[in-house]
Amino acid sequence: MKTTYRSAVHDAMRDALRDDPRVVLMGEDVGCYGGTYAASKGLLEEFGPERVRDTPLSELGFVGVGIGAALGGLRPIVEIMTVNFSLLALDQIVNTAATLRHMSGGQFSVPLVVRMATGAGRQLAAQHSHSLECWYAHIPGIKVVAPATVADAYGMLSAALHDPDPVMVFEHVQLYNTSSDVELPVLSDISRAAVRRPGSDVTVVTYGGSLPKTLDAADRLALTGIDCEVIDLRVLRPLDTGTILESVRKTHRAVVVDEGWRTGSLAAEVVAQITEGTFFDLDAPPARVCSAEVPMPYAKHLEQAALPQPEGIIAAVKSLFGDRL
């Protein structure tokens, strides 16, 4: 059955609310408005205001309420409108949710799921369009996932709700309208990367909204005789380095595509892991394709120019082959 990424997120939340009375949803406009990206449309009418709650415009406040609810035995889903606004809740996420299991000697867990839209491509300008997943992937005590497919949009959110510790779910804004055929929705493995396209010549590592662009570039490169293996990280913390290194040992080349800024990026960490783990297997230095180091522009042509695009990915891959091409 063909379904959209948005519908998969909606269905995961609906099924969770139906199957587990501990699950509650809260956030800005999740109730009456149906969510900023319409992912919670109809849930207020079906489950009522006790379980689907609109909150004031205070990320610090309602994420804190979610943490308290999780400590009290509920399974909260907290929606933050966009990743940029999540910075207002950093204290609650980093200093409280991520640390309580450790600081209590394992006596307390925080089974909290925080969902948020991330990324650019919809002309929402510099306060709504950045990819800050790497900041959260730096923090011990939380899991960070970035579903890039319709199946994972359902399966990773559902799996996150079964996790005893905080899980941050980053949903790229450019993916909500994408669709694919999904048969029976199942839980995804939120500890492993996924090989989306097997190949033999070069490993291209990416995640989230960059996956469709990377697969497009791989298809175009195949016409020139370069066979790309595309890895979808899916889980940014803990990083599945085993899958990455196994692939690079086979292909001997690597490119990392990351919508974050190049400096201090997740791409930098992946390249470091590749260099440390497969240095003597490499036939060329690993390459990175990242966003331009500027606040995200509003103008459409500038926004597109700032983001990783298939043409840039193709150029980065070709640069690893030197005189072979």
matplotlib code that plots the C-alpha trace (Angstrom):
import matplotlib.pyplot as plt

x = [0.0, 1.4, 1.7, 3.5, 6.2, 3.7, 1.1, 3.6, 4.5, 0.8, 0.0, 2.8, 1.5, -2.1, -1.2, 0.8, -2.0, -4.5, -2.4, -0.8, -2.7, 0.6, 1.3, 0.5, 1.3, 2.2, 3.6, 2.8, -0.3, -0.4, -4.1, -6.5, -4.3, -3.2, 0.5, 2.7, 3.3, -0.2, 1.3, -1.1, -4.3, -7.4, -5.7, -7.2, -10.7, -10.0, -8.1, -9.2, -7.4, -6.0, -3.8, -3.2, -2.3, -1.5, 1.2, 2.2, 5.1, 7.8, 10.0, 11.9, 8.6, 6.8, 9.9, 10.3, 6.7, 7.4, 10.4, 8.3, 5.5, 8.1, 9.5, 5.9, 5.2, 3.9, 5.3, 5.3, 5.8, 6.9, 6.8, 9.1, 8.1, 11.5, 15.1, 16.1, 13.5, 14.8, 17.8, 15.4, 15.0, 18.7, 18.9, 16.0, 17.3, 21.1, 21.2, 18.1, 16.8, 20.2, 21.7, 19.1, 19.7, 23.5, 23.0, 20.5, 22.7, 20.2, 17.2, 15.4, 14.8, 13.3, 11.3, 10.7, 10.4, 11.2, 10.2, 11.1, 11.3, 14.8, 16.6, 16.1, 14.6, 11.3, 12.3, 11.8, 15.0, 17.7, 15.7, 13.8, 16.0, 19.2, 20.4, 21.6, 21.3, 25.1, 24.8, 22.5, 24.6, 27.4, 25.5, 25.7, 22.5, 20.2, 19.6, 19.4, 17.6, 16.9, 14.4, 14.8, 12.3, 8.5, 9.0, 11.5, 9.2, 6.8, 9.2, 11.7, 9.1, 7.4, 10.7, 11.6, 8.4, 9.6, 13.0, 13.5, 15.7, 15.3, 15.1, 15.4, 13.7, 14.6, 12.2, 13.5, 11.0, 11.6, 10.5, 7.0, 5.4, 7.5, 5.7, 6.4, 4.8, 4.8, 3.1, 2.9, 4.4, 7.1, 9.5, 12.8, 16.2, 17.3, 20.8, 21.9, 22.6, 21.0, 22.6, 20.2, 22.1, 24.8, 27.9, 31.6, 33.5, 32.8, 30.9, 28.6, 27.4, 24.4, 21.2, 17.8, 16.9, 20.2, 19.4, 17.2, 19.8, 22.5, 20.6, 19.9, 23.7, 24.5, 22.1, 23.7, 27.2, 26.3, 25.8, 29.5, 30.7, 31.0, 29.1, 28.2, 27.3, 24.9, 24.6, 21.8, 23.1, 19.5, 20.9, 23.3, 23.9, 25.0, 26.8, 26.9, 30.6, 30.7, 28.5, 30.4, 33.9, 32.8, 31.6, 34.8, 37.0, 35.2, 35.1, 38.3, 36.8, 34.3, 32.2, 30.1, 27.0, 25.7, 23.3, 25.1, 27.9, 31.3, 33.1, 32.4, 29.9, 28.7, 30.4, 33.7, 33.1, 32.3, 35.4, 37.5, 36.0, 36.7, 40.3, 41.0, 39.4, 40.3, 43.3, 45.3, 42.3, 41.8, 42.8, 42.0, 41.3, 37.6, 35.6, 32.8, 29.8, 28.2, 26.1, 27.7, 28.9, 26.3, 23.0, 20.4, 19.3, 15.6, 15.9, 15.2, 18.2, 20.5, 19.0, 19.5, 23.1, 23.8, 22.6, 24.3, 23.0, 23.4, 25.9, 28.2, 28.0, 28.8, 31.8, 33.1, 32.8, 34.6, 37.4, 38.4, 39.2, 41.9, 43.1, 40.7, 37.9]
y = [0.0, 3.4, 5.9, 9.1, 9.8, 12.2, 9.5, 7.0, 9.3, 9.9, 6.2, 5.4, 7.9, 6.8, 3.1, 3.9, 6.0, 3.3, 0.4, 1.9, 4.1, 5.5, 7.3, 11.0, 13.6, 17.2, 20.2, 23.4, 23.1, 19.3, 19.2, 21.7, 22.5, 19.0, 19.7, 22.1, 19.5, 17.8, 14.7, 14.7, 15.6, 14.0, 12.6, 15.2, 14.3, 10.5, 10.5, 13.7, 16.6, 14.6, 12.6, 15.1, 18.4, 21.7, 23.5, 27.1, 28.5, 27.4, 24.5, 24.6, 24.3, 21.6, 19.4, 19.6, 18.5, 15.6, 14.5, 14.7, 12.7, 10.0, 9.8, 9.4, 6.4, 7.8, 7.4, 11.0, 12.0, 15.7, 17.5, 20.5, 22.5, 22.8, 21.9, 25.5, 26.0, 22.9, 25.0, 26.6, 23.2, 22.2, 22.4, 20.0, 17.6, 17.7, 18.4, 16.4, 13.8, 12.6, 12.4, 11.1, 7.4, 7.9, 10.4, 8.1, 5.1, 3.4, 4.0, 6.3, 6.1, 8.7, 7.0, 10.2, 10.6, 14.1, 14.6, 17.6, 18.8, 19.4, 20.6, 23.0, 23.2, 24.9, 28.6, 28.9, 31.0, 30.9, 30.4, 27.4, 25.5, 24.1, 20.6, 20.4, 16.7, 16.5, 18.6, 16.0, 13.1, 14.5, 13.8, 10.5, 9.3, 9.8, 8.0, 10.1, 8.8, 10.2, 8.2, 8.7, 6.3, 5.9, 2.5, 4.0, 7.0, 4.5, 1.9, 4.1, 6.1, 3.0, 1.5, 4.7, 4.4, 1.0, 2.4, 3.0, 6.0, 9.4, 9.2, 12.2, 11.7, 14.1, 14.2, 16.1, 18.6, 17.6, 14.0, 14.6, 14.5, 11.6, 8.3, 4.6, 1.2, -0.2, -3.5, -4.3, -1.6, -3.1, -1.8, -0.7, -1.5, 1.7, 0.5, -0.2, 1.6, 0.3, -0.4, 1.2, 0.4, -2.3, -1.4, -2.2, 1.0, 3.6, 3.9, 6.9, 7.5, 9.8, 10.1, 11.9, 14.3, 13.7, 10.1, 10.7, 13.0, 10.5, 7.7, 9.9, 10.7, 7.0, 6.1, 8.8, 7.6, 4.1, 5.3, 6.3, 3.0, 3.9, 1.5, 3.2, 1.5, 3.9, 3.6, 5.3, 5.9, 6.1, 6.1, 9.0, 8.0, 5.3, 5.4, 2.0, 2.2, -1.6, -1.3, 1.7, 0.2, -3.2, -1.3, 0.8, -2.2, -3.6, -0.4, 1.3, 4.8, 6.9, 10.0, 11.4, 13.5, 15.6, 18.6, 20.0, 22.5, 21.0, 22.4, 20.1, 18.1, 14.6, 14.0, 14.9, 12.2, 9.6, 10.5, 10.2, 6.7, 5.6, 7.0, 5.4, 2.0, 1.5, 3.7, 1.0, -0.1, 3.3, 4.1, 7.8, 10.3, 10.3, 13.2, 15.3, 17.1, 19.5, 22.6, 26.0, 27.6, 30.4, 30.8, 29.2, 31.7, 32.5, 32.9, 29.7, 29.7, 30.6, 27.9, 25.3, 26.5, 26.2, 22.6, 19.4, 18.5, 15.4, 17.3, 18.0, 14.4, 13.2, 15.6, 14.4, 10.7, 11.3, 13.2, 9.9, 8.1, 10.3, 9.1, 6.1, 8.3]
z = [0.0, -1.0, 1.9, 2.7, 5.2, 7.0, 7.2, 8.5, 11.4, 12.0, 12.0, 14.3, 16.9, 16.4, 16.9, 20.0, 21.5, 20.7, 22.0, 25.1, 27.5, 28.9, 25.6, 25.4, 22.8, 23.6, 21.7, 20.0, 17.7, 17.9, 18.9, 17.3, 14.4, 13.8, 13.9, 12.0, 9.3, 9.8, 11.4, 14.3, 12.4, 13.9, 17.0, 19.3, 18.2, 18.5, 21.8, 23.6, 25.3, 28.2, 25.8, 23.0, 24.5, 22.9, 24.9, 25.4, 23.2, 25.7, 24.6, 27.9, 29.7, 27.8, 27.3, 31.1, 31.5, 29.2, 31.3, 34.4, 32.8, 31.7, 35.3, 36.5, 34.3, 31.1, 27.6, 26.3, 22.7, 22.7, 19.4, 18.9, 15.8, 14.3, 15.3, 15.7, 18.5, 20.3, 21.4, 23.9, 25.5, 25.6, 29.4, 29.8, 27.2, 27.9, 31.6, 32.7, 30.3, 29.2, 32.7, 35.1, 34.6, 35.2, 38.1, 39.9, 39.6, 37.3, 39.6, 37.1, 33.4, 31.1, 28.4, 26.4, 22.7, 21.3, 17.6, 15.5, 11.9, 10.7, 7.6, 4.7, 1.3, 1.9, 2.0, 5.8, 6.3, 8.8, 12.0, 10.8, 8.4, 9.9, 10.6, 14.2, 14.7, 15.2, 18.3, 19.9, 18.6, 20.8, 24.0, 25.9, 27.5, 24.5, 21.2, 18.1, 15.0, 11.6, 9.6, 5.8, 4.4, 4.8, 6.5, 9.0, 9.7, 11.2, 12.4, 14.2, 16.0, 17.1, 18.3, 20.1, 22.1, 23.4, 24.5, 28.2, 27.6, 25.7, 21.9, 19.7, 16.3, 13.5, 10.6, 7.5, 6.2, 2.6, 3.3, 4.6, 1.2, -0.1, -0.6, -1.2, -1.0, 2.5, 3.3, 7.0, 9.2, 11.5, 14.1, 12.8, 14.4, 16.1, 16.6, 13.0, 9.8, 6.5, 3.2, 0.8, -2.4, -2.6, -4.6, -5.1, -6.1, -3.4, -0.1, 0.2, 3.7, 4.4, 6.4, 6.5, 3.7, 1.9, 1.2, -1.9, -3.4, -2.7, -4.3, -7.4, -7.6, -7.3, -10.2, -12.4, -11.4, -12.4, -16.0, -16.0, -14.6, -10.9, -8.6, -5.3, -2.1, -0.3, 3.5, 5.4, 8.9, 10.3, 13.9, 14.6, 18.2, 18.8, 15.4, 13.7, 12.7, 12.0, 8.9, 7.6, 8.1, 6.6, 3.4, 3.1, 3.5, 0.4, -1.7, -0.6, -1.0, 1.0, 0.6, 3.4, 2.6, 5.5, 5.4, 8.5, 8.2, 7.5, 10.5, 13.5, 11.5, 11.9, 8.5, 10.3, 12.9, 10.3, 8.3, 11.5, 12.2, 8.6, 8.8, 12.2, 11.2, 7.6, 6.9, 5.2, 3.1, 1.5, -2.1, -1.7, 1.2, 2.3, 1.0, 2.5, 0.9, 3.4, 3.5, 2.9, 6.1, 6.1, 7.8, 5.5, 2.9, 2.3, -1.5, -3.3, -5.6, -2.7, -0.5, -3.1, -3.7, 0.0, 0.3, -0.8, -4.3, -6.5, -8.7, -5.8, -4.6, -8.1, -8.3, -4.9, -5.8, -9.2, -7.4, -5.6, -8.8, -10.3, -13.7, -13.8, -15.3]

ax = plt.figure().add_subplot(projection="3d")
ax.plot(x, y, z, "-o")
ax.set_aspect("equal")
plt.show()
